[in-house]
Amino acid sequence: MDSFKAFKEKLDNEHKWPAIYMFKFVAPSAKVQEVLTAFSKETFQMKRSKAGNYVAFTLKKMIKSSDEVVEIYLKARKIEGLIAM
């Protein structure tokens, strides 16, 4: 988590917790089930690309602290091919 120190400081300067935070991810279509499984307790808005090769995921969630934001990004980082926006 130390590599996220500057990011956490920026989040804490820009947000008053708790707050609704929006996460956006893009993943290859073949990884949709892996994303949904990894975040099984979350409800995403999903949109497929025109060619159907990629899916964009949007998650709006009430977050308690910058630590929670970092935890979600760390979880997402484990999915090969997923890009955080």
PEBELRA-V93465 format. One record per residue. N is the residue number from 1. PSI is psi in whole degrees, -180 to 180 (* if undefined). OMEGA is omega in degrees with one decimal (NA if undefined). NEAR is the number of other C-alpha atoms within 8 Angstrom. Layout:
BEGIN
n->N psi->PSI omega->OMEGA near->NEAR
n->N psi->PSI omega->OMEGA near->NEAR
END
This chain:
BEGIN
n->1 psi->-17 omega->-179.6 near->5
n->2 psi->-30 omega->179.1 near->4
n->3 psi->-14 omega->179.7 near->5
n->4 psi->10 omega->-175.0 near->8
n->5 psi->-50 omega->-179.2 near->8
n->6 psi->-39 omega->178.2 near->7
n->7 psi->-45 omega->179.6 near->7
n->8 psi->-41 omega->179.1 near->11
n->9 psi->-42 omega->178.5 near->8
n->10 psi->-44 omega->177.6 near->8
n->11 psi->-45 omega->-178.5 near->9
n->12 psi->-30 omega->177.4 near->11
n->13 psi->-29 omega->-174.7 near->7
n->14 psi->-14 omega->-176.8 near->6
n->15 psi->148 omega->171.6 near->7
n->16 psi->115 omega->-175.4 near->7
n->17 psi->145 omega->-2.5 near->9
n->18 psi->153 omega->-179.1 near->8
n->19 psi->158 omega->173.1 near->9
n->20 psi->128 omega->-179.2 near->8
n->21 psi->138 omega->-179.2 near->8
n->22 psi->126 omega->175.5 near->8
n->23 psi->139 omega->174.8 near->10
n->24 psi->131 omega->178.8 near->10
n->25 psi->152 omega->172.0 near->11
n->26 psi->135 omega->-179.1 near->12
n->27 psi->153 omega->173.3 near->12
n->28 psi->147 omega->-179.5 near->11
n->29 psi->-33 omega->-179.9 near->10
n->30 psi->-14 omega->-177.3 near->5
n->31 psi->4 omega->-177.2 near->10
n->32 psi->-49 omega->-177.6 near->10
n->33 psi->-37 omega->178.7 near->7
n->34 psi->-40 omega->177.6 near->8
n->35 psi->-47 omega->-178.7 near->10
n->36 psi->-35 omega->178.0 near->8
n->37 psi->-44 omega->-179.1 near->7
n->38 psi->-32 omega->-178.5 near->8
n->39 psi->48 omega->-172.6 near->7
n->40 psi->-22 omega->-179.0 near->7
n->41 psi->0 omega->-175.9 near->4
n->42 psi->157 omega->176.1 near->6
n->43 psi->115 omega->-178.5 near->6
n->44 psi->151 omega->161.7 near->8
n->45 psi->135 omega->-178.4 near->7
n->46 psi->143 omega->177.5 near->8
n->47 psi->124 omega->178.5 near->7
n->48 psi->149 omega->175.3 near->11
n->49 psi->163 omega->-179.1 near->9
n->50 psi->-43 omega->-178.8 near->5
n->51 psi->-12 omega->178.9 near->6
n->52 psi->10 omega->-178.1 near->8
n->53 psi->-24 omega->-175.8 near->9
n->54 psi->159 omega->175.3 near->11
n->55 psi->132 omega->175.0 near->14
n->56 psi->134 omega->179.8 near->12
n->57 psi->133 omega->174.4 near->12
n->58 psi->131 omega->179.1 near->11
n->59 psi->122 omega->173.0 near->11
n->60 psi->123 omega->-172.6 near->9
n->61 psi->143 omega->173.5 near->7
n->62 psi->121 omega->-175.0 near->8
n->63 psi->139 omega->-176.9 near->12
n->64 psi->-28 omega->-177.0 near->8
n->65 psi->169 omega->177.4 near->9
n->66 psi->-28 omega->176.7 near->11
n->67 psi->-39 omega->179.4 near->7
n->68 psi->-38 omega->176.3 near->9
n->69 psi->-48 omega->-179.4 near->9
n->70 psi->-41 omega->179.0 near->11
n->71 psi->-41 omega->180.0 near->8
n->72 psi->-43 omega->177.7 near->8
n->73 psi->-37 omega->177.7 near->9
n->74 psi->-39 omega->177.5 near->8
n->75 psi->-44 omega->-179.5 near->9
n->76 psi->-35 omega->-177.8 near->11
n->77 psi->-22 omega->-179.7 near->8
n->78 psi->-12 omega->-178.4 near->6
n->79 psi->114 omega->-176.9 near->10
n->80 psi->131 omega->177.4 near->5
n->81 psi->-11 omega->179.8 near->7
n->82 psi->137 omega->179.4 near->11
n->83 psi->128 omega->175.2 near->7
n->84 psi->134 omega->-179.8 near->9
n->85 psi->* omega->NA near->6
END
